[in-house]
Amino acid sequence: MESVQKKVALSTLGCKLNFTETSTISRSLSKNGYALTPFSSKADFYIINTCSVTENADRKFKTYLNKAKKLNPKAKNIVIGCYAQLKPEEISKIPGVHLVLGANEKFNIVNYLDALEVASKPIIHSCNINEVHSYESSFSIDDRTRSFLKIQDGCDYKCSYCTIPLARGGSRSDSLINIFNNVKSISQNGVKEIVLTGVNIGDFGKGEFGDKKHKHTFLELIKGLDQFEGIDRFRISSIEPNLLKNEIIDFISTSKRFVPHFHIPLQSGSDKILGLMRRRYQKKLYQNKINYIRDKIKNACIGVDVIVGFPGETEDDFIETYNFLLGLSISYLHVFTYSERENTESSKMDNLVPVEEKARRSKMLRSLSEKKKRIFYESQINKIKHVLFETENKSGYIHGFTENYVKVKIPWNPYLCNKLVKVKLTEIDDEGFMKAKVKEKIKERESLYSYSNW
């Protein structure tokens, strides 16, 4: 009689980097004989890949753990990711947790599952983060349209509010040959777009391979990827403003495959607060970088991260940030409300901003983001773009993104799924999506599907 496959369910909290690692771990489990199942169903093992950037991420972990316990009280629950590295002992004492794996151990998860069957108490495998020097390649292929490819891990920056160096260790990079091989594997799965991700991807080039020093730069990497014939688009995820060199912008302005979309963290528009945050630039550098992009790539989409309510941020500091963002030619904001993280410099700072004040400032910046996005979308009306349509049918519509990250929707048609289609952007609907007219005729299965002309 054949043995029944053990079922494993995985969930991911936090960033796209966590998402790539969960995807890689899931493939390893599948190759080793485990059956993957949705987190909403009954499983023998539940794996939660955690984040610890914000207090809300910690709360979400407990929500997922409680969900797993309800779905199968007899299941074994495993915790990995940043939260697991930072607080393994604390997590192991939470009822329902059976295994906690740190930064070095999470990719070897299959080696620990058998021991859980006979373990009488929670197991912890975690190392000192200063001992983490190895690099594990990762990429996602769960979505046929788009893949996230990890090219770098860890961070040598010591921003006063951030726990990522404590959770992931120092900056280290994948090798060019590994990255190119991963891109080849991704392309063989029919993926059209790859998003390069990491903790601090502009720092690409740090790390060692055996006894050899890494000798390549981020610019060399993207120049090499631009020659790859099997992928239509490459997109760069968040990159620090001081590491986004003008040479990179120049290259993207004429690139065959890298799209005109930048996401550049600012965090504050006050030099005083940037200093308290221990950021590596002042707002003048940031402003110059935005202006340079606009000069080189007129229709580029530019996203910005900003933190509100950092300790010591006065009303004047916030207004300075607001007015700075108001005057920048940017496309949208990601607004984060400051939350205290243990073992960071900022957790020891005075002059805390009241919760209700942080909420007010956050609401103001989110409103500004909506206005900036609307202005950017309006500037794209009547322009001809290429949309990569996704595979989901959402309420009778199919959605996709242009190269410069405008979200487009048109009536559902399955033959557009995972296709790159030339469109003319026409108007913004009530939900904030861009409508478009598709000129191309899509021929598939010997049937011709034609769309209205411009």
C-alpha positions as CSV (number, residue, x, y, z in Angstrom):
1,M,0.0,0.0,0.0
2,E,1.4,3.4,-1.0
3,S,2.1,5.9,1.8
4,V,-0.1,9.0,1.8
5,Q,1.7,12.2,0.9
6,K,1.9,14.7,3.8
7,K,0.2,18.0,3.0
8,V,2.0,21.3,3.5
9,A,0.4,24.8,3.4
10,L,2.5,28.0,3.2
11,S,1.7,31.6,3.8
12,T,3.9,34.7,3.4
13,L,3.9,38.0,5.3
14,G,5.8,41.1,4.3
15,C,7.9,41.9,1.2
16,K,8.3,40.4,-2.2
17,L,11.7,39.0,-1.1
18,N,9.8,36.8,1.4
19,F,7.5,35.8,-1.4
20,T,10.4,34.6,-3.6
21,E,11.8,32.6,-0.7
22,T,8.4,31.0,0.1
23,S,8.1,30.0,-3.5
24,T,11.6,28.5,-3.6
25,I,10.9,26.6,-0.3
26,S,7.6,25.3,-1.7
27,R,9.4,23.8,-4.7
28,S,11.9,22.1,-2.5
29,L,9.1,20.6,-0.4
30,S,7.3,19.4,-3.6
31,K,10.5,17.8,-4.9
32,N,10.9,15.9,-1.6
33,G,7.5,14.3,-1.8
34,Y,5.2,16.7,0.1
35,A,1.9,17.8,-1.4
36,L,1.3,21.5,-1.5
37,T,-2.1,22.7,-0.5
38,P,-3.7,26.2,0.1
39,F,-3.4,27.7,3.5
40,S,-7.2,27.8,3.7
41,S,-7.4,24.0,3.7
42,K,-6.5,21.2,6.1
43,A,-2.8,20.3,6.1
44,D,-0.3,18.3,8.1
45,F,2.2,21.1,8.2
46,Y,1.6,24.9,8.2
47,I,4.6,27.1,7.4
48,I,4.4,30.8,8.1
49,N,7.1,33.0,6.5
50,T,7.1,36.1,8.8
51,C,8.0,39.7,8.6
52,S,9.0,42.0,11.4
53,V,9.3,45.4,9.8
54,T,6.2,46.7,11.6
55,E,4.1,45.9,14.7
56,N,1.2,45.0,12.4
57,A,3.3,42.3,10.7
58,D,3.8,40.6,14.1
59,R,0.0,40.7,14.7
60,K,-0.7,39.2,11.3
61,F,1.6,36.3,12.2
62,K,-0.6,35.4,15.2
63,T,-3.7,35.6,13.0
64,Y,-2.3,33.1,10.6
65,L,-1.1,30.8,13.4
66,N,-4.6,30.8,14.9
67,K,-6.1,30.1,11.5
68,A,-3.8,27.0,11.1
69,K,-4.7,25.8,14.6
70,K,-8.4,25.9,13.8
71,L,-8.0,24.2,10.4
72,N,-6.1,21.3,11.9
73,P,-5.4,21.2,15.7
74,K,-3.1,18.2,15.1
75,A,-1.0,19.9,12.5
76,K,2.6,20.9,13.1
77,N,3.2,24.7,12.7
78,I,6.5,26.0,11.6
79,V,7.7,29.7,11.7
80,I,10.4,31.0,9.5
81,G,11.5,34.5,8.3
82,C,12.6,37.7,9.9
83,Y,10.4,37.5,13.0
84,A,11.7,33.9,13.6
85,Q,15.3,35.1,13.4
86,L,14.8,38.1,15.7
87,K,12.7,36.4,18.4
88,P,13.0,32.6,18.2
89,E,12.6,31.9,22.0
90,E,9.6,34.2,22.3
91,I,7.9,32.6,19.3
92,S,8.6,29.1,20.5
93,K,6.6,29.8,23.7
94,I,3.4,30.7,21.7
95,P,0.9,27.8,22.0
96,G,0.7,26.0,18.7
97,V,4.3,26.6,17.5
98,H,6.3,23.5,16.9
99,L,9.4,24.6,15.0
100,V,11.2,27.9,14.6
101,L,13.9,28.2,11.9
102,G,16.3,31.2,11.6
103,A,17.9,32.8,8.6
104,N,20.4,30.1,7.8
105,E,18.0,27.1,8.4
106,K,14.8,28.0,6.6
107,F,16.0,26.7,3.2
108,N,16.7,23.3,4.8
109,I,13.2,22.9,6.2
110,V,12.7,19.5,4.7
111,N,15.5,18.2,7.0
112,Y,13.5,19.2,10.1
113,L,10.0,18.0,9.4
114,D,10.5,14.3,10.3
115,A,11.7,15.2,13.8
116,L,8.5,17.0,14.5
117,E,6.5,13.8,14.5
118,V,8.2,12.7,17.7
119,A,9.1,16.0,19.3
120,S,7.6,16.6,22.7
121,K,8.3,20.3,22.8
122,P,9.0,23.2,20.3
123,I,12.3,22.9,18.4
124,I,14.4,26.0,17.6
125,H,17.2,26.1,15.0
126,S,18.6,29.6,14.9
127,C,22.1,31.1,14.6
128,N,23.7,34.4,15.5
129,I,23.0,36.7,12.6
130,N,26.7,37.6,12.4
131,E,27.4,34.0,11.3
132,V,25.1,34.3,8.3
133,H,27.3,34.7,5.3
134,S,25.9,32.2,2.8
135,Y,23.6,33.2,-0.1
136,E,20.5,31.2,-1.2
137,S,19.1,31.9,-4.7
138,S,15.3,32.3,-4.9
139,F,12.6,33.1,-7.4
140,S,8.9,32.8,-7.7
141,I,7.0,31.1,-10.5
142,D,3.6,30.8,-8.9
143,D,2.3,33.5,-11.3
144,R,2.7,32.7,-15.0
145,T,2.7,36.4,-15.8
146,R,5.3,37.8,-13.5
147,S,8.2,36.4,-11.4
148,F,10.1,37.9,-8.5
149,L,13.8,37.1,-8.7
150,K,16.1,37.6,-5.6
151,I,19.5,39.0,-6.6
152,Q,20.7,40.2,-3.2
153,D,20.1,39.7,0.5
154,G,21.0,41.5,3.8
155,C,22.0,45.1,4.4
156,D,25.1,46.9,5.6
157,Y,23.1,50.1,6.2
158,K,22.3,50.9,9.9
159,C,19.1,53.0,9.6
160,S,18.1,53.8,13.2
161,Y,14.5,52.4,12.8
162,C,15.2,49.2,10.9
163,T,15.6,45.5,12.1
164,I,16.4,44.0,8.7
165,P,20.2,43.8,9.3
166,L,19.5,42.0,12.5
167,A,17.1,39.6,10.8
168,R,18.9,39.0,7.5
169,G,22.6,39.9,8.1
170,G,25.1,41.8,6.1
171,S,24.8,42.6,2.4
172,R,25.6,39.7,0.0
173,S,24.8,39.0,-3.6
174,D,24.1,36.2,-6.0
175,S,26.6,35.4,-8.8
176,L,25.8,36.5,-12.3
177,I,25.9,32.9,-13.5
178,N,23.3,31.9,-10.9
179,I,21.1,34.8,-11.8
180,F,21.3,34.1,-15.5
181,N,20.5,30.4,-14.9
182,N,17.5,31.4,-12.8
183,V,16.2,33.7,-15.5
184,K,16.5,30.9,-18.0
185,S,14.5,28.6,-15.7
186,I,11.8,31.3,-15.2
187,S,11.5,31.9,-18.9
188,Q,10.9,28.2,-19.5
189,N,7.8,28.6,-17.4
190,G,6.2,31.1,-19.8
191,V,6.8,34.1,-17.6
192,K,6.9,37.4,-19.4
193,E,8.1,39.8,-16.7
194,I,10.8,39.5,-14.0
195,V,11.0,41.9,-11.0
196,L,14.5,42.1,-9.5
197,T,14.2,42.1,-5.7
198,G,16.4,42.0,-2.6
199,V,16.9,44.0,0.6
200,N,19.2,46.6,-0.9
201,I,19.6,45.7,-4.6
202,G,21.6,48.8,-5.5
203,D,24.3,47.3,-3.3
204,F,24.6,44.3,-5.6
205,G,28.1,43.1,-5.9
206,K,29.0,42.5,-2.3
207,G,29.8,39.0,-1.0
208,E,32.1,36.1,-1.8
209,F,31.9,32.8,-3.6
210,G,34.3,30.4,-2.1
211,D,37.6,32.2,-2.1
212,K,36.6,34.7,-4.8
213,K,35.4,38.2,-4.3
214,H,32.3,39.4,-6.1
215,K,33.5,41.6,-9.0
216,H,30.3,42.8,-10.6
217,T,28.0,45.8,-10.2
218,F,24.3,46.4,-10.4
219,L,24.8,48.2,-13.7
220,E,26.8,45.3,-15.2
221,L,24.0,42.9,-14.0
222,I,21.2,44.8,-15.7
223,K,23.2,45.3,-18.9
224,G,23.6,41.5,-19.1
225,L,20.0,40.8,-18.4
226,D,18.9,43.3,-21.1
227,Q,20.4,40.9,-23.7
228,F,18.3,38.0,-22.5
229,E,15.9,37.0,-25.3
230,G,13.5,34.8,-23.3
231,I,12.0,37.6,-21.1
232,D,10.0,40.6,-22.4
233,R,10.3,42.9,-19.4
234,F,12.6,43.4,-16.4
235,R,11.4,45.7,-13.6
236,I,13.6,47.0,-10.7
237,S,12.1,47.0,-7.2
238,S,12.9,49.5,-4.5
239,I,16.4,51.0,-4.8
240,E,18.1,53.5,-2.5
241,P,18.5,57.1,-4.0
242,N,22.2,57.2,-3.3
243,L,22.7,53.9,-5.1
244,L,20.6,54.8,-8.1
245,K,23.4,56.2,-10.1
246,N,22.8,58.4,-13.1
247,E,24.5,55.7,-15.3
248,I,21.7,53.3,-14.3
249,I,19.0,55.8,-15.3
250,D,20.8,56.6,-18.6
251,F,20.9,52.9,-19.4
252,I,17.2,52.3,-18.6
253,S,16.3,55.3,-20.8
254,T,17.5,53.3,-23.8
255,S,17.0,49.8,-22.6
256,K,15.3,47.1,-24.7
257,R,13.8,45.3,-21.7
258,F,14.1,47.3,-18.5
259,V,10.9,49.3,-18.0
260,P,10.7,53.0,-17.0
261,H,9.5,52.4,-13.4
262,F,11.4,53.4,-10.3
263,H,10.6,53.0,-6.6
264,I,12.9,55.1,-4.5
265,P,12.5,55.3,-0.7
266,L,12.7,58.9,0.7
267,Q,11.3,58.2,4.3
268,S,11.4,62.0,5.1
269,G,11.5,65.3,3.4
270,S,13.2,66.9,6.4
271,D,17.0,66.8,6.6
272,K,16.8,66.8,10.4
273,I,14.7,63.7,10.4
274,L,16.8,62.0,7.7
275,G,19.8,62.5,10.0
276,L,17.9,61.0,13.0
277,M,17.0,58.1,10.7
278,R,20.7,57.7,9.8
279,R,19.8,57.7,6.1
280,R,22.7,58.2,3.7
281,Y,21.5,61.3,1.8
282,Q,19.8,64.6,2.2
283,K,16.7,65.8,0.4
284,K,18.7,67.7,-2.2
285,L,20.2,64.5,-3.5
286,Y,16.7,63.0,-3.7
287,Q,15.3,66.0,-5.6
288,N,18.2,65.9,-8.1
289,K,17.6,62.2,-8.7
290,I,13.9,62.7,-9.4
291,N,14.7,65.7,-11.7
292,Y,17.3,63.6,-13.6
293,I,14.8,60.8,-14.2
294,R,12.2,63.2,-15.5
295,D,14.8,64.8,-17.8
296,K,15.9,61.4,-19.2
297,I,12.6,59.5,-19.2
298,K,9.5,61.8,-19.5
299,N,6.9,59.2,-18.8
300,A,8.6,57.2,-16.1
301,C,6.6,56.1,-13.1
302,I,8.2,57.1,-9.8
303,G,7.0,55.6,-6.5
304,V,8.2,56.9,-3.1
305,D,8.3,55.3,0.4
306,V,7.8,57.7,3.3
307,I,7.6,57.2,7.1
308,V,5.3,59.4,9.2
309,G,5.6,60.0,13.0
310,F,9.3,59.2,13.5
311,P,10.4,60.2,17.0
312,G,11.2,63.9,17.1
313,E,9.1,64.7,13.9
314,T,7.4,68.0,14.8
315,E,4.5,69.5,12.9
316,D,7.0,71.8,11.1
317,D,9.1,68.7,10.1
318,F,6.0,67.0,8.7
319,I,4.8,70.0,6.8
320,E,8.4,70.3,5.3
321,T,8.0,66.7,4.1
322,Y,4.5,67.3,2.8
323,N,5.6,70.3,0.8
324,F,8.7,68.6,-0.5
325,L,6.6,65.7,-1.8
326,L,4.0,68.1,-3.2
327,G,6.7,69.8,-5.3
328,L,8.2,66.6,-6.6
329,S,7.2,65.1,-10.0
330,I,6.4,61.7,-8.6
331,S,3.6,59.2,-9.3
332,Y,2.5,57.6,-6.0
333,L,3.5,57.1,-2.4
334,H,3.8,54.1,-0.1
335,V,3.1,55.6,3.4
336,F,4.3,53.8,6.5
337,T,3.3,54.8,10.0
338,Y,6.4,54.6,12.3
339,S,6.2,51.7,14.8
340,E,8.8,51.0,17.4
341,R,11.0,48.0,16.9
342,E,13.1,46.5,19.7
343,N,16.9,46.7,19.5
344,T,16.9,49.7,17.2
345,E,18.3,53.2,18.0
346,S,15.0,54.9,17.4
347,S,13.3,52.8,20.1
348,K,15.4,54.7,22.6
349,M,14.6,58.1,21.3
350,D,12.5,60.7,23.1
351,N,9.8,63.1,21.7
352,L,7.4,60.3,20.5
353,V,4.6,61.4,18.2
354,P,1.1,60.6,19.6
355,V,-0.8,57.8,17.8
356,E,-3.7,60.1,16.7
357,E,-1.2,62.6,15.3
358,K,0.6,59.8,13.3
359,A,-2.8,58.7,11.9
360,R,-3.6,62.3,10.8
361,R,-0.3,62.8,9.1
362,S,-0.6,59.4,7.4
363,K,-4.1,60.2,6.1
364,M,-2.8,63.5,4.7
365,L,0.0,61.8,2.8
366,R,-2.2,59.0,1.5
367,S,-4.5,61.7,0.1
368,L,-1.6,63.4,-1.5
369,S,-0.6,60.0,-3.0
370,E,-4.1,59.7,-4.6
371,K,-3.7,63.1,-6.1
372,K,-0.2,62.4,-7.5
373,K,-1.4,59.1,-9.0
374,R,-4.4,60.8,-10.6
375,I,-2.1,63.5,-12.1
376,F,0.3,60.8,-13.4
377,Y,-2.6,58.8,-14.9
378,E,-4.1,61.8,-16.6
379,S,-0.7,62.6,-18.2
380,Q,-0.8,59.1,-19.8
381,I,-4.2,59.5,-21.5
382,N,-4.0,59.0,-25.3
383,K,-0.6,57.5,-25.1
384,I,0.3,54.2,-26.8
385,K,1.6,51.7,-24.3
386,H,2.1,47.9,-24.0
387,V,0.1,46.1,-21.3
388,L,1.0,42.7,-19.9
389,F,-2.4,41.3,-19.1
390,E,-2.7,39.0,-16.0
391,T,-4.5,35.7,-15.8
392,E,-7.3,36.5,-13.3
393,N,-10.9,37.3,-14.2
394,K,-11.9,40.0,-11.8
395,S,-15.6,40.8,-11.9
396,G,-15.7,40.4,-15.7
397,Y,-12.5,42.3,-16.4
398,I,-8.9,41.5,-17.2
399,H,-6.2,43.7,-15.7
400,G,-2.6,44.4,-16.5
401,F,0.1,47.0,-16.2
402,T,1.8,49.2,-18.8
403,E,5.6,49.3,-18.9
404,N,5.4,52.5,-16.7
405,Y,3.1,50.9,-14.2
406,V,-0.3,52.2,-15.1
407,K,-3.0,49.7,-14.2
408,V,-5.3,49.0,-17.1
409,K,-8.6,47.1,-17.3
410,I,-10.7,46.0,-20.2
411,P,-13.6,43.5,-20.5
412,W,-12.5,40.0,-19.8
413,N,-11.0,37.9,-22.6
414,P,-9.1,34.7,-21.8
415,Y,-7.0,35.0,-25.0
416,L,-5.3,38.1,-23.6
417,C,-4.0,36.3,-20.5
418,N,-0.2,36.6,-20.2
419,K,0.1,38.5,-23.4
420,L,1.9,41.8,-24.0
421,V,-0.5,43.9,-26.1
422,K,-0.3,47.3,-27.6
423,V,-3.0,49.7,-26.4
424,K,-4.1,53.3,-26.4
425,L,-5.0,54.6,-23.0
426,T,-8.3,56.4,-23.1
427,E,-9.8,57.4,-19.7
428,I,-9.7,56.8,-16.0
429,D,-12.8,55.0,-14.5
430,D,-14.5,55.6,-11.2
431,E,-12.3,53.0,-9.5
432,G,-9.1,54.7,-10.6
433,F,-8.2,52.2,-13.3
434,M,-7.2,53.2,-16.8
435,K,-9.4,52.1,-19.7
436,A,-7.8,51.3,-23.0
437,K,-8.5,50.4,-26.6
438,V,-6.7,47.4,-28.0
439,K,-5.7,47.6,-31.6
440,E,-4.0,44.2,-32.0
441,K,-5.9,41.2,-33.4
442,I,-5.3,38.1,-31.2
443,K,-5.4,34.9,-33.2
444,E,-5.6,31.7,-31.2
445,R,-7.1,28.3,-31.7
446,E,-7.9,29.3,-35.2
447,S,-10.3,32.0,-34.1
448,L,-9.8,35.7,-34.7
449,Y,-10.6,38.1,-31.8
450,S,-10.5,41.7,-33.0
451,Y,-10.8,44.8,-30.9
452,S,-12.1,48.3,-31.7
453,N,-9.7,50.5,-33.7
454,W,-8.4,53.8,-32.3
